[in-house]
Amino acid sequence: MTLIKQLQAPEEFVGFYLIKELEVKQTNTTPAKDFMDIVLCDASGQISAKMWDVSAADKETFFPMTLVKVQGVVQTYRDRLQVKIARIRKVLPEDGVQMTEFIRSAPISPADLIHTINGVLESIEHPNIKAIVSFCVAKVGEKLNHYPAAKTHHHAYFAGLAYHIVRMLEIGEFICKQRPFLNPDLIKAGIILHDIAKPEEMIAQLGIVTEYSVQGKLLGHISMASNWITEAALHHALDLQADVVVGLQHIVLSHHNLPEWGSPVLPQIPEAVALHYIDSMDAKLQMVEDTLQVTPETDAWTPMIRGLENKAMYRLNL
């Protein structure tokens, strides 16, 4: 059986995979025919796939989060690998495969990630900042143990959100030592809070986002996290106009930097500027690392990385 990371064009293959995404579309032909636009995944990566001439029975059989056995052909389409599915069926008990075998997860255990986050939270010295962050972490609850940080772009796997936070905390610790004018408590709080509402924005199973929640679609994680800060302030009887409350809200609201990237305001305090670039650095470097890990070592170039303006990465031969 062939892992996704091992697939190369042109070749035929057979393997067990998890349907991560599935959408029924129609061809541009006359008459139009149904086909399935699918993303297959396993622990080694994911790949786009097409299933042509879809029947009514197929549409009642295959859905996201379904384990399947696939026979297909690997092709190249617009400089990216793509699978043409020849045969597909649902996994049977006698196949002896389990869902957890196909789930990618953070390289550090969730327990260790949560332990690190809680340790940093306890190190926050400002009592009101600590109270607000504690309230929001408690509000997200156990979902922080396993939720991804995104649907596709970065840290899009089991415990990806906690891993993203921990990696950002490591960068933040260095930045605060290098730039002592930054307030460490605000940096720590901003890192923990900036994506804290992601688990309420997305609906995920085993680290795979299946869809966005109603709140996620109508409000988004940035405004939801800002609302949580307000809830925390009210819970602890804090002045909503106080700099500590407004400052934390601003850091969260501005962390995407530009309106076209989802931020309603631009970073206008030093810690907000720092948080944006800490977040961007970790997310983009993780995109590169993830892509390199799932690209065969025989390939000099990776596939194009959507979150990096569709640039591919080249492996230097050193």
Secondary structure, 3 states (H helix, E strand, C coil): CCCHHHCCCCEEEEEEEEEEEEEEEECCCCCCCEEEEEEEEECCEEEEEEECCCCHHHHHHCCCCEEEEEEEEEEEECCEEEEEEEEEEECCHHHCCCHHHHCCECCCCHHHHHHHHHHHHHHCCCHHHHHHHHHHHHHHHHHHHCCCCCCCCCCCCECHHHHHHHHHHHHHHHHHHHCCCCCHHHHHHHHHHCCCCHHHHEEEECCEEEEECHHHHHCHHHHHHHHHHHHHHHHCCCCCCCHHHHHHHHHHHCCCCCHHHCCCCCCCCHHHHHHHHHHHHHHHHHHHHHHHHHCCCCCCECCCEHHHCCECCECCCC
